[in-house]
Amino acid sequence: MGNLFSRKRRWVPPNPEFEERLEQGKQGKWKIKESFRAMKLCKDGADLAEVLSTDSVVENLDLSFTGLGDDEAEYLGEALQRNTTLKVLRLSNNHIKAKGMGFLCDGLSDNNNSALIKLDLQNNAIGGQLVEIIKSPFSGR
């Protein structure tokens, strides 16, 4: 998957609230439940994924309506390889397709210590043929 946090893609105007909350995460000040719902991610999700990969507090993360696509899903998949506290990840109403879903599943299957029990992918373009792929990392939980 390459270098974890080095890719740049498109420019999205900075979101001061997102930047402030991201900084709180870097300082270990996230709460058990964090929501970035409807905030456009201005750094392609790389900084968010970096914080998530080392966070030991957040259990419920809402990234619905944030404009995430396959590139951001790759970052999140790599973060999920290391995160052991996240139980609920909401990614509904984004632009994640089959390729991005593959990255998420890879991340989950590579983490035997993952606590994730709910992955909300409603209203993404992953396609019905991926139902079995999506189920496999959650079997036995």
C-alpha positions, 0 to 999 in steps of 0.5 A: 500500500505504499507510504502511509501518509504521504499522498496528496490529491485534491484541494479542499478549503480548510475547515477550522473546526476539523483542524481543531478537533484533529489537533485534539486527537493528536494530543490524545484528547479525543472522547469515546464518541467523536463525530466529523459528520458532514465536515469535508476532510481537507487533508485527504483523511491522512492526518485523521487516519494517522491519529486513529492508528494510534488513538486508544480512546475513541470507540465510536467514530462518525465520518458520514457525509465527509466526502471520503473516497477510495484514497481516504479508505486506503488511509483508514484501512491502514489505520485499522490495522493498528487501532484496537479500541474502535468499535463503531465506524460510520462511513455512510453517504460517502464515495467509497467504491469496491476498491476502497472497501477492499482496503478497509477489509484488508486493514481489518483482516490484518488486525487480530486485536481489532474491536470493531463490531459495526462498520456502516457503509450505507449509501456508498457505491460498493456494490452488492457483490461485496457482501461476502467480502464485508462479512469475512473480517467480522466473522467470529466477533 
